[in-house]
Amino acid sequence: MHVQVNTGNGMQNKDTLDRWAQEFLNESLARFQQDITRVEVQLADENSGKKGAADKRCMLEARLTGHEPVVVNHHGETQDEAFRGATHKLMRALEHTFGKLDRHVHRARDTIRKDPSAVE
């Protein structure tokens, strides 16, 4: 899974941020790793240097193999809070997405109830 970090509006992108984001997302999304090709991270300070509550925004976009991308946003007072909140939202969104796909796959399977020899 490739992680691409982009920053804007007064936030600096450093190698340490890239490495930390890569490690954190790989650990957090480990169970979805075979289904995700890339995660794009967008970090921005919406007030551009002014102080304010929840002015840091993190947008995560997970590119899925064979499916539409999943996108989440989270606002926080710090860059770390916004990033961790967005990661938590992305995990829930992926659980929901893959859970729905699993339910549809299970419906297409034959069940034991349809096998007359299994009833005897």
C-alpha distance (Angstrom), angle and dihedral (degrees) to the residues before:
residue distance angle dihedral
M1 . . .
H2 3.79 . .
V3 3.83 119.2 .
Q4 3.80 119.5 -157.2
V5 3.83 118.0 -170.2
N6 3.81 120.5 -159.4
T7 3.79 124.9 179.6
G8 3.75 133.3 -170.0
N9 3.80 145.5 163.9
G10 3.78 101.0 46.1
M11 3.79 99.6 -30.9
Q12 3.78 119.9 119.7
N13 3.79 122.6 -138.7
K14 3.79 111.5 -143.9
D15 3.79 132.7 175.3
T16 3.79 89.9 -111.2
L17 3.82 90.4 57.2
D18 3.80 90.6 49.7
R19 3.82 92.7 49.8
W20 3.81 93.7 44.9
A21 3.82 92.7 47.9
Q22 3.82 91.0 48.1
E23 3.81 92.7 50.4
F24 3.82 95.2 42.3
L25 3.80 94.9 48.4
N26 3.82 93.8 43.5
E27 3.80 89.6 52.5
S28 3.81 95.7 42.6
L29 3.81 95.8 44.5
A30 3.82 97.3 36.4
R31 3.80 94.9 123.0
F32 3.81 91.1 54.2
Q33 3.81 95.4 44.5
Q34 3.80 95.5 108.2
D35 3.81 90.6 53.9
I36 3.84 98.7 45.1
T37 3.79 121.6 74.3
R38 3.80 98.7 178.3
V39 3.79 142.1 -1.1
E40 3.79 118.9 -153.7
V41 3.80 117.6 -157.6
Q42 3.82 120.8 -159.3
L43 3.82 115.2 -171.3
A44 3.79 120.7 -175.7
D45 3.79 140.4 165.7
E46 3.78 102.9 -136.9
N47 3.81 94.4 -163.8
S48 3.84 93.9 46.6
G49 3.76 100.1 -136.1
K50 3.79 99.4 -24.7
K51 3.77 116.7 118.2
G52 3.77 117.4 -112.6
A53 3.76 144.5 134.5
A54 3.80 117.7 -83.4
D55 3.80 94.6 -5.0
K56 3.83 95.8 141.1
R57 3.81 114.0 89.4
C58 3.78 129.2 -165.1
M59 3.78 122.0 -170.1
L60 3.81 119.0 -171.3
E61 3.79 122.5 -167.2
A62 3.80 117.5 -171.1
R63 3.80 115.0 -161.4
L64 3.79 108.4 -148.0
T65 3.77 127.9 -155.9
G66 3.80 108.1 -105.8
H67 3.83 95.6 -9.0
E68 3.78 140.8 82.5
P69 3.84 116.6 -81.9
V70 3.81 119.3 -95.9
V71 3.82 115.2 -133.4
V72 3.82 129.0 -169.6
N73 3.82 134.7 174.0
H74 3.78 131.7 -158.4
H75 3.80 132.1 -179.3
G76 3.80 123.0 -152.2
E77 3.77 142.7 163.5
T78 3.80 91.6 -112.8
Q79 3.78 133.8 33.9
D80 3.82 89.7 -116.3
E81 3.81 93.2 51.8
A82 3.81 91.9 48.9
F83 3.82 92.2 47.9
R84 3.81 95.7 47.2
G85 3.81 91.8 45.0
A86 3.80 91.9 50.9
T87 3.82 90.4 48.1
H88 3.81 90.6 52.8
K89 3.82 90.5 49.4
L90 3.81 90.9 48.2
M91 3.80 91.6 52.3
R92 3.82 90.9 52.1
A93 3.81 91.5 46.4
L94 3.81 91.6 50.4
E95 3.81 91.4 47.6
H96 3.80 88.6 52.5
T97 3.81 93.8 45.6
F98 3.78 96.0 47.7
G99 3.80 91.8 40.3
K100 3.79 89.8 57.4
L101 3.79 90.9 48.3
D102 3.82 90.7 50.2
R103 3.80 91.5 51.0
H104 3.79 90.8 53.7
V105 3.79 91.9 48.5
H106 3.81 91.7 49.9
R107 3.81 91.5 53.4
A108 3.78 91.1 57.9
R109 3.82 92.8 56.3
D110 3.78 125.0 93.3
T111 3.77 115.5 -112.7
I112 3.76 131.0 -143.9
R113 3.81 89.4 -114.0
K114 3.80 90.2 71.8
D115 3.82 93.0 54.2
P116 3.84 108.5 90.1
S117 3.82 93.1 -161.7
A118 3.81 91.5 58.0
V119 3.82 92.3 57.1
E120 3.81 94.4 59.4
